[in-house]
Amino acid sequence: MTDRLPGFSTLAVHAGAQPDPTTGARATPIYQTTSFVFNDADHAASLFGLQAFGNIYTRIGNPTNAVLEERVAALEGGTAALAVASGHAAQVVVLQQLLKPGDEIVAARKLYGGSINQFTHAFKAFGWNVAWADPDEIESFERAVTPRTKAIFIESIANPAGSITDIEAIAAVARKAGVPLIVDNTLASPYLIKPIDHGADIVVHSLTKFLGGHGNSLGGIIVDAGTFDWSKDNKYPMLSEPRPEYHGIRIQETFGNFAFAIACRVLGLRDLGPALSPFNAFMILTGIETLPLRMQKHCDNAKAVAEFLSTHPAVSAVNYAGLPGDRYNALQRKYSPKGAGAVFTFSLKGGYDAGVNLVSNLQLFSHLANVGDTRSLVIHPASTTHSQLDDAAKVRSGAAPEVVRLSIGIEDKEDLIADLDQALRA
């Protein structure tokens, strides 16, 4: 054995996985079972009392899912992870550990439209409130913090505009406020950006997107950085106070630097129930094996397409951080030097109608509500993903009426450019 730390590509293939001890199967098996047999009564009691690690019921944990969790934690540089049914489910489970009714989070205005909707409307039913801040104005995060603030939430690369967030600057605001920084790293993946290296305490993903990468399986994941003291000032009682359902165990005290991941599993996933299917975990694991290859191709193609669009007479603006003149180019070179990602927007001179017409005329691009597929995708956010927002909110979130979002796949870039060209001319 060597003392060398494995590289990213090696971890993407091997982290968390071993040949099956019973059959010798090299690929991680799909443990398609609801529950697991206990050795004896004492073993069962120790599992239910959090005195031993092991499998009880697939809603709480599963061996296939465990490999996925260990692999993503390794790629992100975290201490532990928890896989759940979707990216939205990951956000619910995270915030359930942090917020009580009346508490709030500070969130960047530039978020995926579904997250804006979830934060603004669905979370009100839980008594959770949101204060919005501008990621281009770091002081707005400081101004938004109040004594009820329990977390700050941002995206590393914002959806839909593809803008790069200054993670370190906002992490400094979170530390000053004594709250964790949660970073949605879906659009970047850990291949491009590792938010924990820049001060994030919790990382979430929609596994559905670039990590899975093939548009065939829903999933979400929560990664615990192991960096936050959950017992300080008793601000987070779910982790610091005795848990009556576990004989008075204090989660932070018992589990240390992976306490948050444990809390999400045994307090959140156990009771809310958004379990990830082992089959989906298997599909996503298979996708992660080629993540480094795919992400670099995604980025290279996206830059070529953005350069083409930036000179097209029908296009008024291209928002792609990989272009030298883009306002986020310096942040891209700092945080994501391998590439600016594969999702970006551009604006059409013809406005709303031109955006609708463009998506109707594309032939190679698929018109659908997803990103991070091997296939190239297109959507007009103002009429779809961000349609629930008023016009001012659409503009603030990067989804103005004339804006079209692209998710660039791994096809030949010349074919993508030709398809865009014919559709723009049409």
Summary of the structure (lengths in Angstrom):
residues: 426
radius of gyration: 21.7
end to end distance: 60.3
largest distance: 73.1
contacts: 1516
relative contact order: 0.13
helix: 43%
strand: 15%
